[in-house]
Amino acid sequence: MIGETWLERSVAEYQEDPDYIAELLVLGLNEQVVSRMQAMGLRRSDLAQRMGVSKAYITRVLRGNPNLTLRSIAALSLALDTRPIIGLQPCRTVDELVYWRHFQVPEVIPSYERQEEDEAATAGALAA
């Protein structure tokens, strides 16, 4: 694409790379875990105790372990008094994937159909 920067071209190459997508998911999960720990006033040792694992395991998880199992995510979620949301969303670009990379609570995630309705309403309002 004309006018595209080197960085934009490089990022676009990774759009279909499972390892890149996995890293985005891990980063999003880690951001949420740390945020929730801060909100709850938990230290790594507190979270480890709640999960029945070692503090070293929590450190590995927070450093970006890309091989977390669904069970590990569920255990993290329960220890943080949350519910995990795992799903697939149609996405057209890396930017959209980055936006959806967070495992957000259901009240925050609009359904895909709702998003289409909002886009249609916005387009209708702009046309008027």
MDTraj code that builds the backbone (N, CA, C; nanometers):
import mdtraj as md
import numpy as np

residues = "MET ILE GLY GLU THR TRP LEU GLU ARG SER VAL ALA GLU TYR GLN GLU ASP PRO ASP TYR ILE ALA GLU LEU LEU VAL LEU GLY LEU ASN GLU GLN VAL VAL SER ARG MET GLN ALA MET GLY LEU ARG ARG SER ASP LEU ALA GLN ARG MET GLY VAL SER LYS ALA TYR ILE THR ARG VAL LEU ARG GLY ASN PRO ASN LEU THR LEU ARG SER ILE ALA ALA LEU SER LEU ALA LEU ASP THR ARG PRO ILE ILE GLY LEU GLN PRO CYS ARG THR VAL ASP GLU LEU VAL TYR TRP ARG HIS PHE GLN VAL PRO GLU VAL ILE PRO SER TYR GLU ARG GLN GLU GLU ASP GLU ALA ALA THR ALA GLY ALA LEU ALA ALA".split()
xyz = np.array([
    [0.0840, -0.1177, 0.0000],
    [0.0000, 0.0000, 0.0000],
    [0.0886, 0.1242, 0.0000],
    [0.0577, 0.2233, -0.0825],
    [0.1360, 0.3450, -0.0930],
    [0.1202, 0.4252, 0.0360],
    [0.2318, 0.4793, 0.0840],
    [0.2282, 0.5604, 0.2054],
    [0.2314, 0.4775, 0.3326],
    [0.2367, 0.3467, 0.3197],
    [0.2395, 0.2587, 0.4353],
    [0.3809, 0.2578, 0.4934],
    [0.3921, 0.2640, 0.6235],
    [0.5233, 0.2653, 0.6867],
    [0.5796, 0.1237, 0.6937],
    [0.7083, 0.1177, 0.7203],
    [0.7750, -0.0111, 0.7365],
    [0.7088, -0.0910, 0.8492],
    [0.6776, -0.0243, 0.9586],
    [0.6153, -0.0916, 1.0721],
    [0.4783, -0.1469, 1.0338],
    [0.3981, -0.0696, 0.9635],
    [0.2654, -0.1162, 0.9213],
    [0.2767, -0.2377, 0.8303],
    [0.3738, -0.2366, 0.7397],
    [0.3934, -0.3527, 0.6509],
    [0.4374, -0.4740, 0.7314],
    [0.5275, -0.4522, 0.8273],
    [0.5769, -0.5632, 0.9089],
    [0.4661, -0.6232, 0.9943],
    [0.3851, -0.5387, 1.0559],
    [0.2747, -0.5875, 1.1392],
    [0.1733, -0.6631, 1.0531],
    [0.1461, -0.6134, 0.9347],
    [0.0492, -0.6779, 0.8458],
    [0.0926, -0.8201, 0.8107],
    [0.2237, -0.8427, 0.8031],
    [0.2742, -0.9770, 0.7727],
    [0.2359, -1.0780, 0.8805],
    [0.2207, -1.0299, 1.0041],
    [0.1906, -1.1195, 1.1157],
    [0.0413, -1.1404, 1.1374],
    [-0.0399, -1.0770, 1.0599],
    [-0.1845, -1.0828, 1.0774],
    [-0.2378, -1.2260, 1.0810],
    [-0.1747, -1.3155, 1.0063],
    [-0.2201, -1.4542, 1.0004],
    [-0.1286, -1.5498, 1.0774],
    [-0.0395, -1.4980, 1.1595],
    [0.0567, -1.5795, 1.2330],
    [-0.0009, -1.6209, 1.3683],
    [-0.0242, -1.7510, 1.3901],
    [-0.0818, -1.7967, 1.5175],
    [0.0031, -1.7590, 1.6391],
    [0.1351, -1.7589, 1.6250],
    [0.2206, -1.7227, 1.7382],
    [0.2013, -1.5762, 1.7763],
    [0.1891, -1.4898, 1.6777],
    [0.1668, -1.3472, 1.7026],
    [0.0318, -1.3264, 1.7713],
    [-0.0693, -1.3938, 1.7208],
    [-0.2033, -1.3820, 1.7793],
    [-0.2030, -1.4343, 1.9230],
    [-0.1327, -1.5458, 1.9467],
    [-0.1230, -1.6009, 2.0816],
    [-0.0568, -1.5017, 2.1761],
    [0.0475, -1.4337, 2.1283],
    [0.1143, -1.3332, 2.2113],
    [0.0187, -1.2192, 2.2474],
    [-0.0623, -1.1762, 2.1510],
    [-0.1607, -1.0716, 2.1798],
    [-0.2591, -1.1175, 2.2861],
    [-0.3031, -1.2417, 2.2764],
    [-0.3971, -1.2955, 2.3752],
    [-0.3328, -1.3016, 2.5136],
    [-0.2088, -1.3477, 2.5197],
    [-0.1380, -1.3563, 2.6476],
    [-0.1210, -1.2173, 2.7081],
    [-0.0820, -1.1206, 2.6254],
    [-0.0655, -0.9842, 2.6760],
    [-0.1968, -0.9291, 2.7314],
    [-0.3049, -0.9521, 2.6582],
    [-0.4347, -0.9046, 2.7039],
    [-0.4758, -0.9685, 2.8352],
    [-0.4551, -1.0984, 2.8461],
    [-0.4889, -1.1684, 2.9698],
    [-0.4034, -1.1175, 3.0853],
    [-0.2746, -1.1026, 3.0617],
    [-0.1856, -1.0551, 3.1685],
    [-0.2228, -0.9152, 3.2157],
    [-0.2580, -0.8278, 3.1216],
    [-0.3007, -0.6930, 3.1601],
    [-0.4220, -0.6992, 3.2517],
    [-0.5143, -0.7871, 3.2192],
    [-0.6346, -0.7980, 3.3004],
    [-0.6066, -0.8611, 3.4358],
    [-0.5191, -0.9608, 3.4399],
    [-0.4838, -1.0243, 3.5671],
    [-0.4187, -0.9220, 3.6597],
    [-0.3216, -0.8481, 3.6086],
    [-0.2520, -0.7479, 3.6908],
    [-0.3492, -0.6398, 3.7370],
    [-0.4344, -0.5938, 3.6469],
    [-0.5321, -0.4914, 3.6825],
    [-0.6251, -0.5412, 3.7923],
    [-0.6709, -0.6641, 3.7782],
    [-0.7619, -0.7207, 3.8784],
    [-0.6904, -0.7420, 4.0116],
    [-0.5655, -0.7866, 4.0058],
    [-0.4879, -0.8040, 4.1287],
    [-0.4740, -0.6706, 4.2017],
    [-0.4456, -0.5645, 4.1275],
    [-0.4324, -0.4321, 4.1888],
    [-0.5646, -0.3873, 4.2500],
    [-0.6735, -0.4097, 4.1781],
    [-0.8055, -0.3698, 4.2275],
    [-0.8425, -0.4443, 4.3556],
    [-0.7977, -0.5690, 4.3650],
    [-0.8293, -0.6504, 4.4820],
    [-0.7237, -0.6383, 4.5921],
    [-0.6153, -0.5663, 4.5633],
    [-0.5070, -0.5522, 4.6602],
    [-0.4301, -0.6813, 4.6817],
    [-0.4192, -0.7632, 4.5775],
    [-0.3507, -0.8921, 4.5881],
    [-0.2061, -0.8825, 4.5418],
    [-0.1195, -0.9549, 4.6108],
    [0.0182, -0.9737, 4.5668],
    [0.0271, -1.1078, 4.4951],
    [0.1403, -1.1322, 4.4304],
    [0.1575, -1.2613, 4.3624],
    [0.1412, -1.3770, 4.4600],
    [0.1941, -1.3622, 4.5799],
    [0.1835, -1.4697, 4.6790],
    [0.0377, -1.4934, 4.7197],
    [-0.0412, -1.3864, 4.7267],
    [-0.1838, -1.4009, 4.7593],
    [-0.2563, -1.4782, 4.6490],
    [-0.2279, -1.4407, 4.5235],
    [-0.2912, -1.5089, 4.4110],
    [-0.2482, -1.6549, 4.4071],
    [-0.1211, -1.6802, 4.4320],
    [-0.0716, -1.8183, 4.4341],
    [-0.1445, -1.9008, 4.5404],
    [-0.1628, -1.8414, 4.6579],
    [-0.2327, -1.9118, 4.7653],
    [-0.3775, -1.9408, 4.7262],
    [-0.4443, -1.8441, 4.6657],
    [-0.5833, -1.8636, 4.6225],
    [-0.5949, -1.9754, 4.5186],
    [-0.4911, -1.9892, 4.4349],
    [-0.4934, -2.0905, 4.3286],
    [-0.4340, -2.2235, 4.3728],
    [-0.3640, -2.2245, 4.4862],
    [-0.2988, -2.3478, 4.5314],
    [-0.1757, -2.3813, 4.4485],
    [-0.1048, -2.2775, 4.4028],
    [0.0166, -2.2961, 4.3238],
    [0.1297, -2.2156, 4.3870],
    [0.2484, -2.2293, 4.3320],
    [0.3626, -2.1549, 4.3862],
    [0.3654, -2.0119, 4.3335],
    [0.4340, -1.9260, 4.4094],
    [0.4537, -1.7881, 4.3655],
    [0.5328, -1.7866, 4.2342],
    [0.6253, -1.8817, 4.2187],
    [0.7051, -1.8910, 4.0956],
    [0.6148, -1.9177, 3.9745],
    [0.5109, -1.9985, 3.9926],
    [0.4166, -2.0253, 3.8826],
    [0.3461, -1.8962, 3.8421],
    [0.3023, -1.8187, 3.9392],
    [0.2351, -1.6914, 3.9099],
    [0.3309, -1.5983, 3.8361],
    [0.4557, -1.5952, 3.8780],
    [0.5553, -1.5127, 3.8105],
    [0.5698, -1.5552, 3.6653],
    [0.5766, -1.6865, 3.6396],
    [0.5860, -1.7366, 3.5004],
    [0.4643, -1.6957, 3.4197],
    [0.3470, -1.7060, 3.4788],
    [0.2239, -1.6676, 3.4093],
    [0.2273, -1.5190, 3.3750],
    [0.2659, -1.4367, 3.4710],
    [0.2664, -1.2921, 3.4487],
    [0.3781, -1.2457, 3.3554],
    [0.4757, -1.3306, 3.3331],
    [0.5819, -1.2980, 3.2366],
    [0.5401, -1.3330, 3.0943],
    [0.4244, -1.3933, 3.0793],
    [0.3729, -1.4175, 2.9450],
    [0.3826, -1.5604, 2.8974],
    [0.3528, -1.6556, 2.9827],
    [0.3527, -1.7961, 2.9412],
    [0.2492, -1.8160, 2.8308],
    [0.2923, -1.8445, 2.7070],
    [0.1975, -1.8558, 2.5961],
    [0.1237, -1.9895, 2.5919],
    [0.1545, -2.0797, 2.6845],
    [0.0937, -2.2121, 2.6804],
    [-0.0027, -2.2369, 2.7955],
    [-0.0743, -2.1340, 2.8364],
    [-0.1743, -2.1523, 2.9411],
    [-0.2873, -2.2402, 2.8878],
    [-0.3301, -2.3323, 2.9690],
    [-0.4432, -2.4158, 2.9299],
    [-0.5731, -2.3442, 2.9661],
    [-0.6819, -2.3919, 2.9115],
    [-0.8117, -2.3354, 2.9489],
    [-0.8363, -2.3557, 3.0981],
    [-0.7893, -2.4672, 3.1514],
    [-0.8048, -2.4919, 3.2947],
    [-0.7264, -2.3881, 3.3752],
    [-0.6050, -2.3548, 3.3306],
    [-0.5242, -2.2540, 3.4003],
    [-0.5931, -2.1180, 3.3970],
    [-0.6502, -2.0847, 3.2832],
    [-0.7225, -1.9578, 3.2713],
    [-0.8446, -1.9581, 3.3624],
    [-0.9143, -2.0716, 3.3684],
    [-1.0309, -2.0828, 3.4563],
    [-0.9887, -2.0676, 3.6029],
    [-0.8773, -2.1301, 3.6417],
    [-0.8293, -2.1193, 3.7799],
    [-0.7906, -1.9750, 3.8131],
    [-0.7222, -1.9074, 3.7203],
    [-0.6892, -1.7658, 3.7398],
    [-0.8159, -1.6842, 3.7593],
    [-0.9115, -1.7092, 3.6737],
    [-1.0368, -1.6354, 3.6781],
    [-1.1075, -1.6528, 3.8121],
    [-1.1192, -1.7758, 3.8576],
    [-1.1865, -1.8021, 3.9848],
    [-1.1113, -1.7380, 4.1013],
    [-0.9790, -1.7439, 4.0973],
    [-0.8990, -1.6850, 4.2046],
    [-0.9137, -1.5332, 4.2082],
    [-0.9500, -1.4741, 4.0942],
    [-0.9669, -1.3287, 4.0859],
    [-1.1147, -1.2880, 4.0910],
    [-1.2009, -1.3815, 4.1297],
    [-1.3454, -1.3565, 4.1401],
    [-1.4031, -1.3010, 4.0093],
    [-1.3642, -1.3623, 3.8986],
    [-1.4131, -1.3220, 3.7671],
    [-1.4551, -1.4464, 3.6890],
    [-1.5060, -1.4252, 3.5710],
    [-1.5410, -1.5339, 3.4794],
    [-1.4654, -1.5125, 3.3485],
    [-1.4016, -1.6178, 3.2973],
    [-1.3317, -1.6015, 3.1696],
    [-1.4315, -1.6008, 3.0540],
    [-1.3979, -1.5265, 2.9520],
    [-1.4777, -1.5246, 2.8300],
    [-1.3850, -1.5675, 2.7165],
    [-1.4147, -1.6798, 2.6571],
    [-1.3350, -1.7289, 2.5448],
    [-1.4297, -1.7378, 2.4258],
    [-1.3904, -1.6815, 2.3135],
    [-1.4773, -1.6875, 2.1969],
    [-1.4035, -1.6488, 2.0713],
    [-1.4720, -1.6594, 1.9634],
    [-1.4172, -1.6216, 1.8343],
    [-1.4984, -1.5068, 1.7786],
    [-1.4296, -1.4059, 1.7316],
    [-1.4946, -1.2895, 1.6720],
    [-1.4426, -1.2747, 1.5296],
    [-1.5300, -1.2489, 1.4353],
    [-1.4795, -1.2180, 1.3012],
    [-1.3980, -1.0893, 1.3090],
    [-1.2806, -1.0897, 1.2507],
    [-1.2007, -0.9680, 1.2497],
    [-1.1377, -0.9509, 1.1121],
    [-1.1258, -0.8264, 1.0764],
    [-1.0774, -0.7949, 0.9430],
    [-0.9339, -0.7444, 0.9444],
    [-0.8872, -0.6948, 1.0566],
    [-0.7542, -0.6366, 1.0618],
    [-0.6872, -0.6690, 1.1938],
    [-0.5571, -0.6505, 1.1990],
    [-0.4830, -0.6679, 1.3236],
    [-0.5318, -0.5682, 1.4273],
    [-0.5630, -0.4440, 1.3842],
    [-0.6119, -0.3440, 1.4781],
    [-0.7380, -0.3928, 1.5486],
    [-0.8269, -0.4546, 1.4726],
    [-0.9498, -0.5070, 1.5322],
    [-0.9177, -0.6209, 1.6270],
    [-0.8220, -0.7055, 1.5901],
    [-0.7814, -0.8147, 1.6777],
    [-0.7231, -0.7594, 1.8070],
    [-0.6395, -0.6583, 1.7966],
    [-0.5806, -0.5971, 1.9156],
    [-0.6908, -0.5433, 2.0058],
    [-0.7933, -0.4815, 1.9468],
    [-0.9051, -0.4292, 2.0251],
    [-0.9751, -0.5430, 2.1004],
    [-0.9965, -0.6565, 2.0355],
    [-1.0714, -0.7667, 2.0954],
    [-0.9843, -0.8632, 2.1731],
    [-0.8535, -0.8366, 2.1851],
    [-0.7649, -0.9321, 2.2488],
    [-0.7930, -0.9501, 2.3966],
    [-0.8588, -0.8553, 2.4591],
    [-0.8864, -0.8645, 2.6017],
    [-1.0019, -0.9594, 2.6284],
    [-0.9903, -1.0384, 2.7327],
    [-1.0998, -1.1227, 2.7780],
    [-1.1852, -1.0358, 2.8686],
    [-1.2787, -0.9656, 2.8075],
    [-1.3571, -0.8686, 2.8826],
    [-1.4784, -0.9361, 2.9470],
    [-1.5333, -0.8695, 3.0491],
    [-1.6528, -0.9231, 3.1137],
    [-1.7708, -0.9091, 3.0189],
    [-1.8704, -0.9975, 3.0270],
    [-1.9810, -0.9962, 2.9312],
    [-2.0513, -0.8617, 2.9175],
    [-2.0632, -0.7868, 3.0278],
    [-2.1335, -0.6598, 3.0201],
    [-2.0595, -0.5601, 2.9311],
    [-1.9293, -0.5792, 2.9133],
    [-1.8484, -0.4853, 2.8372],
    [-1.8403, -0.5248, 2.6898],
    [-1.8510, -0.6541, 2.6609],
    [-1.8371, -0.7003, 2.5232],
    [-1.9718, -0.6890, 2.4527],
    [-1.9820, -0.6017, 2.3540],
    [-2.1066, -0.5972, 2.2774],
    [-2.1107, -0.7184, 2.1854],
    [-2.2269, -0.7715, 2.1619],
    [-2.2348, -0.8842, 2.0697],
    [-2.2009, -0.8347, 1.9299],
    [-2.1576, -0.9250, 1.8450],
    [-2.1196, -0.8873, 1.7093],
    [-2.2398, -0.8277, 1.6371],
    [-2.3584, -0.8857, 1.6595],
    [-2.4789, -0.8337, 1.5953],
    [-2.5072, -0.6913, 1.6433],
    [-2.4888, -0.6678, 1.7711],
    [-2.5128, -0.5343, 1.8280],
    [-2.4152, -0.4344, 1.7662],
    [-2.2909, -0.4752, 1.7458],
    [-2.1920, -0.3873, 1.6852],
    [-2.2351, -0.3496, 1.5435],
    [-2.2864, -0.4470, 1.4677],
    [-2.3330, -0.4187, 1.3317],
    [-2.4507, -0.3218, 1.3343],
    [-2.5420, -0.3389, 1.4323],
    [-2.6563, -0.2482, 1.4450],
    [-2.6087, -0.1066, 1.4754],
    [-2.5101, -0.0955, 1.5663],
    [-2.4562, 0.0362, 1.6008],
    [-2.3901, 0.1018, 1.4800],
    [-2.3145, 0.0229, 1.4020],
    [-2.2494, 0.0769, 1.2833],
    [-2.3534, 0.1229, 1.1811],
    [-2.4611, 0.0455, 1.1661],
    [-2.5663, 0.0811, 1.0716],
    [-2.6378, 0.2083, 1.1180],
    [-2.6626, 0.2200, 1.2471],
    [-2.7287, 0.3393, 1.3002],
    [-2.6412, 0.4624, 1.2825],
    [-2.5119, 0.4460, 1.3060],
    [-2.4184, 0.5571, 1.2879],
    [-2.4142, 0.5996, 1.1418],
    [-2.4076, 0.5027, 1.0509],
    [-2.4039, 0.5328, 0.9080],
    [-2.5333, 0.6026, 0.8656],
    [-2.6467, 0.5571, 0.9198],
    [-2.7760, 0.6206, 0.8874],
    [-2.7829, 0.7634, 0.9376],
    [-2.7291, 0.7869, 1.0579],
    [-2.7314, 0.9217, 1.1144],
    [-2.6411, 1.0143, 1.0361],
    [-2.5276, 0.9630, 0.9889],
    [-2.4375, 1.0466, 0.9103],
    [-2.4958, 1.0792, 0.7734],
    [-2.5749, 0.9856, 0.7179],
    [-2.6340, 1.0068, 0.5856],
    [-2.7487, 1.1087, 0.5921],
    [-2.8100, 1.1207, 0.7096],
    [-2.9262, 1.2093, 0.7245],
    [-2.8879, 1.3543, 0.7296],
])
top = md.Topology()
chain = top.add_chain()
for i, resn in enumerate(residues, 1):
    res = top.add_residue(resn, chain, resSeq=i)
    for name in ("N", "CA", "C"):
        top.add_atom(name, md.element.get_by_symbol(name[0]), res)
traj = md.Trajectory(xyz[None], top)
